[in-house]
Amino acid sequence: MSAPVFDVRGPLPRGTVVLEASAGTGKTTTIASLAVRYVAEGVATLPELMLVTFGRAATAELRDRVRARFVEVERALRTGTGPGSGDEVVRLLVDVGADELALRRSRLARALADFDAATITTTHGFCQQMLTVLGTAGDVDHDAVLLPDVADLEAEVVDDLYLRKYVTSEHPALSVATARTVARAAVSDHAASLRPADAEPGTAAQHRAGLAQAVRDELVRRKRA
């Protein structure tokens, strides 16, 4: 059974809605249009909406696209070009009485004036905001900074541990490439158990398991530092 096709002109989503779509099919445009509808139709003000994505670059693009959509729709409603517009969202929003149309224009204009108050951020950025709001109720250091990616720190840790272990060895038990692969696997899944725990001392397996545990421990220590 095929999934229903999402219509941006349909009833505004309530609860949890999952949109499954490939790259370049208009997900960001749909999100921006939904934000415009929520605000224009008086369901929510812009500061009450939260738009979260991954990565700073994606967040910057989402913010630009959402603002551009608000500008576009507000201008169409203000200049009266809605009824003949090729924009299906604009046609939907203008299909009301004069008083409601005036309200929708004013809501969008107010949203643009307060656009800096919109929560359009990365996942880790939102978490950082929540920790700040919680203050002393949050079990975290007040000056802690959440990292969007620990790849650089992970590389630094494994390089330091590798040099510490094998700097004087003419024939290291592990190559640099293997050490980095082991470290990445150990860090990417913190719940995974490291095996073998009882490898024979001096074997490659024992070196890999030991490095994996050391990287995990050192990464935690440096993040807390």
PAMARVEX-737532 format. One record per residue: residue number from 1; residue in one letter; x, z, y of N, C-alpha, C in turn. Coordinates in steps of 0.2 Angstrom, whole numbers. Each point is the difference from the previous one (the first is absolute). Layout:
N
> doza; base; n_xx; n_zz; n_yy; ca_xx; ca_zz; ca_yy; c_xx; c_zz; c_yy
> NUM; A; X; Z; Y; X; Z; Y; X; Z; Y
...
END
This chain:
225
> doza; base; n_xx; n_zz; n_yy; ca_xx; ca_zz; ca_yy; c_xx; c_zz; c_yy
> 1; M; 4; 0; -6; -4; 0; 6; 4; 0; 6
> 2; S; -1; -5; 5; 5; 0; 6; -3; 5; 5
> 3; A; 5; 2; 4; -1; 5; 5; -4; -3; 6
> 4; P; -4; 4; 3; -4; -3; 6; 5; -2; 5
> 5; V; -2; -5; 4; 5; -3; 6; -2; 5; 6
> 6; F; 5; 2; 3; -1; 4; 6; -2; -4; 6
> 7; D; -5; 2; 4; -2; -3; 6; 1; 4; 6
> 8; V; 4; -2; 4; 2; 5; 6; -6; 0; 4
> 9; R; -5; -4; 0; -6; 1; 3; -6; 4; -3
> 10; G; 2; 3; -6; -5; 4; -4; 0; 7; 3
> 11; P; -4; 4; -4; 0; 7; 2; 7; 3; 1
> 12; L; 1; 4; 5; 7; 3; 0; 1; 5; -5
> 13; P; 6; -1; -3; 2; 4; -6; -1; 8; 1
> 14; R; -3; 3; -5; 0; 8; 0; 3; 2; -6
> 15; G; 4; 5; 0; 4; 3; -6; 6; -5; -1
> 16; T; 1; -1; -7; 6; -3; -2; -1; -7; -1
> 17; V; 3; -5; 3; -1; -7; -2; 7; -3; -1
> 18; V; 1; -4; -5; 6; -3; -2; 0; -7; 1
> 19; L; 4; -3; 4; 0; -7; 1; 6; -3; -3
> 20; E; -1; -4; -5; 5; -3; -4; 1; -8; 2
> 21; A; 6; -1; 3; 1; -7; 2; 8; -1; 0
> 22; S; 1; -7; 0; 7; -2; -1; 3; 0; 7
> 23; A; 7; -1; 1; 3; 0; 6; -2; -6; 4
> 24; G; -1; 1; 7; -2; -6; 4; -8; -2; 0
> 25; T; -4; 5; -3; -7; -2; -1; -4; 3; 6
> 26; G; 3; 4; 4; -4; 3; 6; -1; 7; 0
> 27; K; 4; 4; -4; -2; 7; -1; 1; 4; 7
> 28; T; 5; -2; 4; 1; 3; 6; -5; -2; 5
> 29; T; -2; -6; 0; -6; -2; 4; -6; 3; -1
> 30; T; -1; 1; -7; -6; 4; -2; 0; 7; 3
> 31; I; 6; 4; -1; 0; 6; 2; -1; 1; 8
> 32; A; 3; -5; 3; -1; 0; 8; -7; -1; 2
> 33; S; -4; -4; -4; -7; -2; 1; -4; 6; -1
> 34; L; 1; 4; -6; -3; 6; -1; 1; 5; 5
> 35; A; 6; 1; 2; 1; 5; 6; -4; -2; 6
> 36; V; 0; -6; 2; -4; -3; 5; -8; 2; -1
> 37; R; -2; -1; -6; -7; 1; -1; -2; 8; 0
> 38; Y; 4; 4; -3; -1; 7; 0; 0; 2; 7
> 39; V; 4; -2; 5; 0; 2; 7; -6; -3; 3
> 40; A; -1; -6; 0; -5; -4; 4; -7; 3; -2
> 41; E; -1; 1; -6; -7; 2; -3; -1; 8; 1
> 42; G; 5; 3; 3; -1; 7; 1; 1; 5; -6
> 43; V; 2; -3; -5; 1; 4; -6; 6; 5; 1
> 44; A; 5; -2; 3; 6; 4; 2; 4; -2; 6
> 45; T; 3; 5; 3; 5; -2; 6; 6; -2; -3
> 46; L; 4; -4; 3; 7; -2; -2; 4; 6; -2
> 47; P; 1; 5; 4; 4; 6; -2; -2; 3; -7
> 48; E; -6; -1; -2; -3; 3; -6; 2; -4; -6
> 49; L; 2; -6; 1; 2; -5; -6; 8; 1; -1
> 50; M; 1; -1; -7; 7; 1; -2; 2; -6; -4
> 51; L; 5; -4; 3; 2; -6; -4; 7; 1; -2
> 52; V; 1; 0; -6; 7; 2; -3; 3; -6; -5
> 53; T; 6; -1; 1; 3; -5; -4; 7; 2; -2
> 54; F; 4; -5; -3; 7; 2; -2; 5; -3; 4
> 55; G; 5; 3; 2; 5; -3; 4; -1; 0; 7
> 56; R; 5; 1; 4; 0; -1; 8; -2; -7; 2
> 57; A; 3; -5; -3; -2; -7; 2; -7; -1; -1
> 58; A; -3; 2; -6; -7; -2; -2; -4; 4; 5
> 59; T; 2; 6; 2; -4; 4; 5; 0; -3; 7
> 60; A; 5; -3; 2; 1; -3; 6; -5; -6; 0
> 61; E; 0; -4; -5; -4; -6; -1; -7; 2; 0
> 62; L; -2; 5; -4; -7; 2; 0; -3; 3; 7
> 63; R; 5; 3; 4; -2; 3; 6; -2; -6; 5
> 64; D; 5; -5; 0; -1; -6; 4; -6; -4; -2
> 65; R; -1; -1; -6; -6; -4; -3; -7; 4; 2
> 66; V; 0; 6; -1; -6; 4; 2; -2; 0; 7
> 67; R; 6; 1; 4; -2; 0; 8; -2; -7; 2
> 68; A; 3; -6; -3; -1; -6; 2; -8; -2; -2
> 69; R; -2; 3; -6; -7; -1; -2; -5; 3; 5
> 70; F; 2; 6; 2; -4; 4; 5; -1; -4; 6
> 71; V; 6; -3; 3; 0; -4; 6; -4; -6; -1
> 72; E; 1; -3; -6; -4; -6; -1; -8; 1; 0
> 73; V; -2; 5; -4; -7; 1; 0; -3; 3; 6
> 74; E; 4; 4; 3; -3; 3; 7; -1; -6; 5
> 75; R; 5; -4; 0; 0; -6; 5; -6; -4; -2
> 76; A; -2; -2; -6; -5; -4; -2; -7; 3; 2
> 77; L; 0; 7; -1; -7; 3; 2; 0; 1; 7
> 78; R; 5; 1; 4; 0; 0; 7; -2; -6; 4
> 79; T; 3; -6; -3; -1; -6; 3; -6; -4; -2
> 80; G; -4; 3; -5; -6; -3; -3; 1; -6; -4
> 81; T; 6; -1; -3; 2; -6; -5; -2; 2; -7
> 82; G; -3; 5; -1; -1; 2; -7; -5; -4; -4
> 83; P; -6; -2; 3; -5; -3; -4; 3; -7; -3
> 84; G; 4; -3; 4; 2; -7; -3; 7; 1; -3
> 85; S; 3; 6; -1; 6; 1; -2; 1; -2; -8
> 86; G; 6; -2; -1; 1; -2; -7; 2; 6; -4
> 87; D; 1; 6; 3; 2; 7; -2; -6; 3; -3
> 88; E; 0; 1; -7; -6; 3; -3; -2; 7; 2
> 89; V; 6; 4; 2; -1; 7; 2; -3; 0; 7
> 90; V; 2; -4; 4; -2; -1; 7; -8; -1; 0
> 91; R; -2; -5; -4; -7; -2; -1; -4; 6; -2
> 92; L; 3; 3; -5; -4; 6; -2; -1; 5; 5
> 93; L; 5; 2; 4; 0; 5; 5; -4; -2; 6
> 94; V; -1; -6; 1; -4; -2; 6; -8; -1; -2
> 95; D; -1; 1; -6; -7; -1; -2; -4; 6; 0
> 96; V; 0; 3; 6; -4; 6; 2; -3; -1; 7
> 97; G; -4; 5; 2; -3; 0; 6; 5; 1; 6
> 98; A; -2; -1; 6; 5; 0; 6; 3; 7; 1
> 99; D; -5; 5; -1; 3; 7; 1; 5; 2; -6
> 100; E; -1; -2; -6; 5; 2; -5; 6; -5; 1
> 101; L; -1; -6; 2; 6; -4; 1; 5; 3; 6
> 102; A; -3; 3; 5; 3; 3; 5; 4; 6; -2
> 103; L; -3; 4; -5; 3; 5; -3; 6; -2; -4
> 104; R; -1; -5; -4; 6; -2; -4; 6; -3; 4
> 105; R; -2; -3; 5; 6; -2; 5; 3; 6; 3
> 106; S; -3; 5; 2; 3; 6; 3; 4; 4; -5
> 107; R; -2; 0; -6; 3; 3; -6; 7; -3; -1
> 108; L; 0; -7; 0; 6; -3; -2; 5; 0; 6
> 109; A; -3; 0; 7; 4; 1; 5; 4; 7; 1
> 110; R; -4; 5; -2; 2; 7; 0; 6; 0; -6
> 111; A; -1; -3; -5; 5; 0; -6; 6; -3; 2
> 112; L; 0; -5; 4; 6; -4; 2; 4; 5; 5
> 113; A; -4; 3; 5; 3; 5; 5; 3; 5; -4
> 114; D; -2; 2; -6; 2; 6; -3; 4; -2; -6
> 115; F; 3; -6; -1; 3; -3; -6; 6; 4; -2
> 116; D; 3; 3; 4; 6; 4; -2; -2; 6; -4
> 117; A; -6; 2; 1; -2; 6; -4; -2; -2; -7
> 118; A; 0; -6; -2; -2; -2; -7; 6; 2; -5
> 119; T; -2; 2; -6; 4; 2; -5; 2; -6; -4
> 120; I; 5; -4; 1; 2; -6; -3; 7; 2; -2
> 121; T; 2; 1; -6; 6; 3; -2; 2; -1; -7
> 122; T; 6; 2; -2; 2; -1; -7; -2; 6; -4
> 123; T; 0; 0; -6; -2; 5; -4; 4; 7; 1
> 124; H; 7; -1; 1; 4; 6; 1; -1; 2; 7
> 125; G; -2; -5; 5; -1; 2; 7; -6; 4; 0
> 126; F; -5; -1; -3; -6; 4; 0; 1; 7; -3
> 127; C; 4; 0; -6; 1; 7; -3; 4; 4; 5
> 128; Q; 5; -3; 4; 4; 3; 5; -5; 3; 6
> 129; Q; -5; -4; 2; -5; 2; 5; -4; 6; -3
> 130; M; -2; 0; -6; -4; 5; -3; 4; 7; 0
> 131; L; 6; -1; -2; 5; 6; -1; 1; 3; 7
> 132; T; 0; -4; 5; 1; 2; 7; -7; 4; 2
> 133; V; -5; -3; -1; -7; 3; 1; -1; 7; -3
> 134; L; 3; 1; -6; -1; 6; -4; 4; 5; 3
> 135; G; 6; -1; 3; 4; 5; 3; 3; 5; -5
> 136; T; -1; 6; 1; 3; 5; -5; -4; 1; -6
> 137; A; -6; -3; 0; -4; 0; -7; 3; -5; -5
> 138; G; 4; -5; 3; 3; -5; -5; 6; 3; -3
> 139; D; 1; 0; -6; 6; 3; -4; 6; -5; 1
> 140; V; 3; -1; 6; 5; -5; 1; 4; 2; 6
> 141; D; 6; -1; 1; 4; 1; 5; -3; -3; 6
> 142; H; 0; 3; 6; -3; -3; 6; 3; -6; 3
> 143; D; 7; -1; -2; 4; -5; 3; 1; -5; -6
> 144; A; -4; 0; -5; 1; -5; -6; -2; -7; 2
> 145; V; 3; -5; -2; -1; -7; 1; -1; -3; -7
> 146; L; -6; -3; -1; -2; -4; -6; 4; -7; 0
> 147; L; 3; -1; -5; 4; -7; 0; -5; -5; -3
> 148; P; 0; -6; 3; -4; -5; -3; 3; -3; -7
> 149; D; 6; 1; 0; 4; -3; -6; 6; 4; -1
> 150; V; 2; 2; -6; 6; 4; -2; 5; -5; -3
> 151; A; -1; -6; 0; 5; -5; -3; 7; 1; 3
> 152; D; 1; 1; 6; 6; 1; 3; 3; 6; -2
> 153; L; -4; 6; 0; 3; 6; -2; 2; 0; -7
> 154; E; -4; -3; -4; 1; -1; -7; 7; -3; -2
> 155; A; 1; -6; 4; 6; -3; -1; 6; 4; 2
> 156; E; -1; 4; 6; 6; 4; 2; 1; 6; -5
> 157; V; -5; 2; -3; 1; 6; -5; 3; -3; -6
> 158; V; -2; -5; -3; 3; -3; -6; 8; -2; 1
> 159; D; 1; -3; 6; 7; -2; 1; 4; 6; 1
> 160; D; -2; 5; 3; 4; 7; 1; 1; 3; -7
> 161; L; -5; 0; -4; 1; 3; -6; 4; -4; -5
> 162; Y; 0; -6; 1; 4; -5; -5; 7; 1; 2
> 163; L; 2; 0; 7; 7; 1; 2; 2; 7; -2
> 164; R; -4; 5; 1; 2; 7; -2; 2; 1; -8
> 165; K; -4; -4; -4; 1; 0; -7; 6; -4; -3
> 166; Y; 0; -6; 3; 5; -5; -3; 5; -2; 5
> 167; V; 1; 3; 5; 6; -3; 5; 7; 0; -3
> 168; T; 1; 5; -5; 7; 0; -3; 0; -3; -7
> 169; S; -6; -3; -2; 0; -3; -6; 2; -7; 0
> 170; E; 4; -2; -5; 2; -7; 0; -5; -4; -4
> 171; H; -4; 3; -4; -5; -4; -4; -6; 4; 0
> 172; P; -4; 0; 6; -6; 4; 0; -5; -2; -5
> 173; A; -4; 5; -2; -5; 0; -6; -6; -5; 2
> 174; L; -1; 0; 7; -5; -4; 3; 2; -4; 5
> 175; S; -2; -6; 0; 1; -5; 6; -4; 2; 6
> 176; V; 2; -2; 6; -4; 2; 6; -7; -3; -1
> 177; A; -1; -6; -2; -6; -3; -1; -5; 4; -5
> 178; T; 3; 2; -5; -4; 4; -5; -2; 7; 3
> 179; A; 5; 3; 4; -2; 6; 3; -6; -1; 5
> 180; R; 0; -5; 4; -5; -1; 5; -7; -1; -4
> 181; T; 1; -4; -5; -6; -2; -4; -3; 7; -3
> 182; V; 4; 4; -3; -2; 6; -3; -3; 5; 6
> 183; A; 3; 0; 5; -2; 4; 6; -7; -2; 2
> 184; R; -1; -6; 1; -6; -3; 2; -6; 2; -4
> 185; A; 1; -1; -7; -5; 1; -5; -1; 8; 0
> 186; A; 5; 4; 1; -2; 7; 0; -4; 3; 6
> 187; V; 2; -3; 6; -3; 2; 6; -7; -3; 1
> 188; S; -1; -6; -3; -7; -4; 1; -6; 4; -4
> 189; D; 2; 3; -5; -5; 4; -4; 2; 7; -1
> 190; H; -2; 4; 5; 2; 7; -1; -3; 4; -6
> 191; A; -5; -3; -2; -4; 4; -6; 3; -2; -7
> 192; A; 5; -5; 0; 2; -2; -6; 6; 5; -2
> 193; S; 0; 1; -7; 5; 4; -3; 6; -4; -1
> 194; L; 6; 3; 1; 6; -3; -1; 3; 1; -7
> 195; R; 1; -5; -3; 2; 0; -7; 7; -4; -1
> 196; P; 4; 1; -5; 0; 6; -4; 3; 6; 3
> 197; A; -4; 6; -1; 3; 6; 3; 6; 3; -4
> 198; D; 0; -2; -7; 6; 3; -4; 5; -6; -2
> 199; A; 1; -4; 4; 5; -6; -1; 7; 3; -2
> 200; E; 4; -3; -4; 6; 2; -1; 5; 0; 6
> 201; P; 3; 5; 2; 4; 0; 6; 5; -6; 0
> 202; G; 1; -3; 6; 5; -5; 1; -3; -7; -2
> 203; T; -6; 0; -3; -3; -7; -1; -4; -3; 6
> 204; A; -1; -6; -1; -3; -4; 6; -7; 3; 1
> 205; A; -4; 2; -5; -6; 3; 1; 0; 7; 4
> 206; Q; 5; 4; -2; 1; 6; 3; 2; -1; 8
> 207; H; 4; -5; 1; 1; -1; 7; -6; -2; 4
> 208; R; -4; -5; -3; -6; -2; 3; -5; 5; 2
> 209; A; -1; 4; -5; -5; 6; 0; 3; 5; 6
> 210; G; 6; 1; -1; 3; 5; 5; 0; -2; 7
> 211; L; 1; -7; 1; 0; -3; 7; -7; 0; 2
> 212; A; -5; -2; -4; -7; 0; 2; -2; 7; 3
> 213; Q; 1; 5; -4; -2; 7; 2; 4; 2; 6
> 214; A; 6; -2; 1; 4; 2; 6; -3; -3; 6
> 215; V; -2; -7; -1; -3; -3; 6; -6; 3; 2
> 216; R; -5; 1; -5; -6; 4; 2; 1; 6; 4
> 217; D; 5; 4; -3; 1; 7; 4; 3; -1; 7
> 218; E; 5; -5; 0; 3; -1; 7; -5; -3; 5
> 219; L; -4; -4; -3; -4; -4; 5; -5; 5; 3
> 220; V; -3; 5; -4; -4; 5; 2; 3; 5; 5
> 221; R; 7; 1; -1; 4; 5; 4; 1; -3; 7
> 222; R; 1; -7; 0; 2; -3; 6; -7; -2; 4
> 223; K; -5; -1; -3; -6; -1; 4; -2; 7; 3
> 224; R; 1; 5; -3; -2; 7; 3; 5; 1; 5
> 225; A; 6; -2; 0; 5; 1; 5; -1; -4; 6
END
